[in-house]
Amino acid sequence: MKIDSIQNGIVLDHIKAGNSMKIYQYLALDKLDCPVALIKNVKSTKMGKKDIIKIDSLIDINLDILGYLDAGITVNIIKDGVLKEKRRLELPEKLINVLRCKNPRCITTVEHSLDSVFNLVDRSKGIYRCEYCEAEGN
Amino acid sequence: MRHLINITDLSVAEIEELIATAQDIIQNGKKYAEVCKGKKIATLFFEPSTRTRLSFEAAMLELGGSVIGFSSAESSSAAKGETVTDTVRTVACYADIIAMRHPKEGAPLAASKVSPVPIINAGDGGHNHPTQTLADLFTIYREKGRLENFTIGFCGDLKFGRTVHSLITALSRYRNINFFFISPEELRIPDYIKEDTLWKNKLPYIEVERLEDVMPQLDILYMTRVQKERFFNEADYVRLKDSYILEPSKLANAKKDLSVLHPLPRVNEISHLVDSDPRACYFKQVLNGKYMRMALILKLLNLEVDS
């Protein structure tokens, strides 16, 4: 299977196999009108299998969401057909309006005008807690 | 702008400062009688409370200030669908400081993000109740003369008991405290308290099911009510509510200087026969709570009294 290389755009590499559709939805890539290629189950020496997303445009990517979903992803920025920048991700300290609190007693479940804020409390385990009620986010 | 949402919003040094102020209020009450003259506290209680609301109101009145507010959501604009943040923005136009109780967890934090006056969390669902913790700490301090080097047992509803969570968090910052958690399996301390507070600070704790097994080792026994409103299911409440009742016979093998605390109100978890035991401290706790709330109001309003 052959997908053409891109001239100006973004390649999300090293996505855990099977996660690309979730990332496609969280980043709202369906709203773009440029070509987007979603490649699943690519052979990888490091990961065995991986997914790749190629976006044929230099759009702003929400790296916080991406870091939360899969901190192992590499973001490659391509300009004029050349790899200009390789960004590694990490779990963001704060997630704003990414997760919704599932604790029925939390104020955010009834007052929807409030930003939903989750703070990273344990980086090694990737645990986030709601800023309001401290319930674990997932 | 300082608020008190979680007990950890106050440093250990600030808690010591509040204790010193509260002690001075007890000894020299007259000099505080007009310090809040012209100031108003709004007590916004979106769910019922006798003790906490009256404690805040009494605290402000004894400081020479005045009180406005409501005592249930039905008697406020919340009944018309007004948001907490709108209510607080409005009330802040009338009051210098706000004490808020709300059934939803995190409501006081949401309020503090928009309020131009200090917000005090007077209890948010099963989450936090920092001024009760101030009352508990002051009571321990007055009874034991210290806030370190003791063994404390928490008994009853440790899962939903917000006063328990706040007090454990507060005590985690002091040295050499041993914790016993006495509860049925269904009402044990939540994992996040264990992970974020006990494990992280390497604090020793033991979970047991029977109060009698640990009574002789305790310096402080913190009893709690199994609260009906914290259960989704009435059958679970009925099954568990009588599990842990303190009666005089259970105190027979306790230390002579044990201090029995309870955030009140009680239902039947402490027999009235225990009230006359000198180790019962729960009504002293109520009074101590008023003094600590007075000290807190002064601190958040940046008011000082000449010594």
Chai-1 contact restraints between the chains, C-beta under 6 A:
chainA,res_idxA,chainB,res_idxB,connection_type,confidence,min_distance_angstrom,max_distance_angstrom,comment,restraint_id
A,R105,B,E105,contact,1.0,0.0,6.0,A-B,restraint_1
A,R105,B,G125,contact,1.0,0.0,6.0,A-B,restraint_2
A,C106,B,E105,contact,1.0,0.0,6.0,A-B,restraint_3
A,C106,B,G106,contact,1.0,0.0,6.0,A-B,restraint_4
A,I107,B,K104,contact,1.0,0.0,6.0,A-B,restraint_5
A,I107,B,G106,contact,1.0,0.0,6.0,A-B,restraint_6
A,I107,B,A107,contact,1.0,0.0,6.0,A-B,restraint_7
A,I107,B,A110,contact,1.0,0.0,6.0,A-B,restraint_8
A,E111,B,T83,contact,1.0,0.0,6.0,A-B,restraint_9
A,L114,B,A110,contact,1.0,0.0,6.0,A-B,restraint_10
A,Y132,B,G106,contact,1.0,0.0,6.0,A-B,restraint_11
A,Y132,B,L109,contact,1.0,0.0,6.0,A-B,restraint_12
A,C133,B,E105,contact,1.0,0.0,6.0,A-B,restraint_13
A,C133,B,G106,contact,1.0,0.0,6.0,A-B,restraint_14
A,C133,B,H127,contact,1.0,0.0,6.0,A-B,restraint_15
